[in-house]
Amino acid sequence: MADDIPQGDDVFEQEIEMTRNMSVVLYTVVMIAVVVSVDLLFFKNRFWERLTVNIGIILVFAAFYLRFLKNP
């Protein structure tokens, strides 16, 4: 039973992992907010333009994530 309790470096690693997971969730929420905002503000009744811009926004967010946030 004592083996189940994290100690020392294990606690530190769990805190880092939890912080990293929260960062990914926050990043995803911000991406969704940007996509929805751009849709509603600029491309309300234009399907193909909206789809193209949404794909572009997601690609920019993905590139930024892979470049700066994946392995800090």
Buried (B, 14 or more C-beta within 10 A) or exposed (E): EEEEEEEEEEEEEEEEEEEEEEEEEEBEEEBEEBBEEBBEEEBEEEEEEBEEBBEEBBEEBEEEBEEEEEEE
